[in-house]
Amino acid sequence: MRIIYIVLGCLSLLLGGIGAALPLLPSFPFLLFSAFCFGKSSKRLHNWFIHTNLYKNNLESYVKGQGMTRKTKIRIMVFVTLTMSIGFIMMSQVTVGRIILACVWLFHIYYFTCRVKTIA
């Protein structure tokens, strides 16, 4: 199981690194997943990861409970909205699926606007 966590953490780190450079792909969820996987698999990898600039610039304030920057919050909300819109369109025949997706989307927007602190 340890090797699976390491592989998933590395893949997620790769996607998070790409997301840090590309405006459409959010880095935050991938980097958060990397931190989780590295924490479960290897203390050495986890310590290395939390000392990288990628972690410090994107996750550190959130993990410490300080919140996220407005730019990060907007990027995450736009990406999730676009992704869920594709699913919503594809479920034109599945009313229950559309209702569930809409509820998840509304909760997502509520969580990032009202529950996650915005920092400067």
C-alpha positions as CSV (number, residue, x, y, z in Angstrom):
1,M,0.0,0.0,0.0
2,R,2.9,2.3,0.7
3,I,4.1,2.1,-2.9
4,I,0.7,2.9,-4.2
5,Y,0.6,6.1,-2.0
6,I,4.0,7.1,-3.3
7,V,3.0,6.6,-6.9
8,L,-0.3,8.5,-6.4
9,G,1.5,11.2,-4.6
10,C,4.1,11.6,-7.4
11,L,1.4,11.7,-10.1
12,S,-0.6,14.2,-8.2
13,L,2.5,16.3,-7.6
14,L,3.1,16.3,-11.4
15,L,-0.4,17.4,-12.1
16,G,-0.2,20.0,-9.3
17,G,3.1,21.4,-10.8
18,I,1.5,21.6,-14.2
19,G,-1.6,23.3,-12.6
20,A,0.7,25.9,-11.0
21,A,1.8,26.9,-14.5
22,L,-1.5,26.6,-16.4
23,P,-4.3,28.8,-15.4
24,L,-7.1,26.3,-16.3
25,L,-5.8,23.3,-14.2
26,P,-5.9,24.0,-10.5
27,S,-2.9,23.0,-8.5
28,F,-4.5,23.1,-5.1
29,P,-6.4,19.8,-5.0
30,F,-3.6,17.9,-6.6
31,L,-1.0,19.3,-4.2
32,L,-3.3,18.6,-1.2
33,F,-3.7,15.0,-2.4
34,S,0.1,14.8,-2.8
35,A,0.6,15.9,0.8
36,F,-1.9,13.3,2.0
37,C,-0.3,10.5,0.0
38,F,3.3,11.4,1.0
39,G,2.1,11.7,4.7
40,K,0.7,8.2,4.5
41,S,3.7,6.7,2.7
42,S,6.9,8.2,3.7
43,K,8.0,10.7,6.4
44,R,11.0,11.6,4.3
45,L,8.9,12.4,1.2
46,H,6.4,14.3,3.3
47,N,9.1,16.5,4.9
48,W,10.7,17.1,1.5
49,F,7.3,18.1,0.0
50,I,6.3,20.6,2.8
51,H,9.6,22.4,2.3
52,T,9.2,23.0,-1.4
53,N,8.1,26.3,-2.8
54,L,5.2,24.7,-4.6
55,Y,3.7,23.6,-1.2
56,K,4.6,26.9,0.5
57,N,3.0,29.0,-2.3
58,N,-0.2,27.0,-2.7
59,L,-1.0,25.0,0.4
60,E,0.8,26.2,3.5
61,S,-1.6,29.0,4.5
62,Y,-4.6,26.7,4.0
63,V,-3.1,23.8,6.0
64,K,-2.2,26.2,8.8
65,G,-5.9,27.3,8.9
66,Q,-5.2,30.8,7.6
67,G,-7.2,30.4,4.4
68,M,-6.6,30.9,0.6
69,T,-5.9,33.8,-1.6
70,R,-8.8,35.1,-3.7
71,K,-7.0,34.1,-6.9
72,T,-6.6,30.5,-5.7
73,K,-10.2,30.3,-4.6
74,I,-11.5,31.7,-7.9
75,R,-9.3,29.2,-9.9
76,I,-10.6,26.3,-8.0
77,M,-14.2,27.4,-8.3
78,V,-13.9,28.1,-12.1
79,F,-12.3,24.7,-12.7
80,V,-14.9,22.8,-10.7
81,T,-17.7,24.7,-12.4
82,L,-16.4,23.9,-15.8
83,T,-15.9,20.3,-15.0
84,M,-19.3,19.9,-13.4
85,S,-20.9,21.7,-16.4
86,I,-19.6,19.1,-18.7
87,G,-21.1,16.4,-16.5
88,F,-24.4,18.3,-16.2
89,I,-24.6,18.7,-20.0
90,M,-23.8,15.0,-20.6
91,M,-26.6,14.0,-18.1
92,S,-29.4,15.6,-20.1
93,Q,-31.4,12.4,-19.7
94,V,-30.7,11.8,-16.0
95,T,-32.6,14.3,-14.0
96,V,-31.6,12.8,-10.6
97,G,-27.9,13.0,-11.7
98,R,-28.3,16.7,-12.6
99,I,-30.0,17.5,-9.3
100,I,-27.1,15.8,-7.4
101,L,-24.5,17.6,-9.5
102,A,-26.2,20.9,-8.9
103,C,-26.4,20.3,-5.1
104,V,-22.7,19.4,-5.0
105,W,-21.8,22.4,-7.1
106,L,-23.8,24.7,-4.8
107,F,-22.1,23.2,-1.7
108,H,-18.8,23.7,-3.4
109,I,-19.4,27.4,-4.1
110,Y,-20.8,27.9,-0.6
111,Y,-17.8,26.2,1.0
112,F,-15.2,28.2,-0.8
113,T,-17.0,31.6,-0.5
114,C,-18.2,31.3,3.1
115,R,-16.2,28.7,4.9
116,V,-12.6,29.1,3.6
117,K,-11.0,32.4,4.8
118,T,-9.7,34.7,2.1
119,I,-6.3,36.1,2.7
120,A,-4.5,39.0,0.9
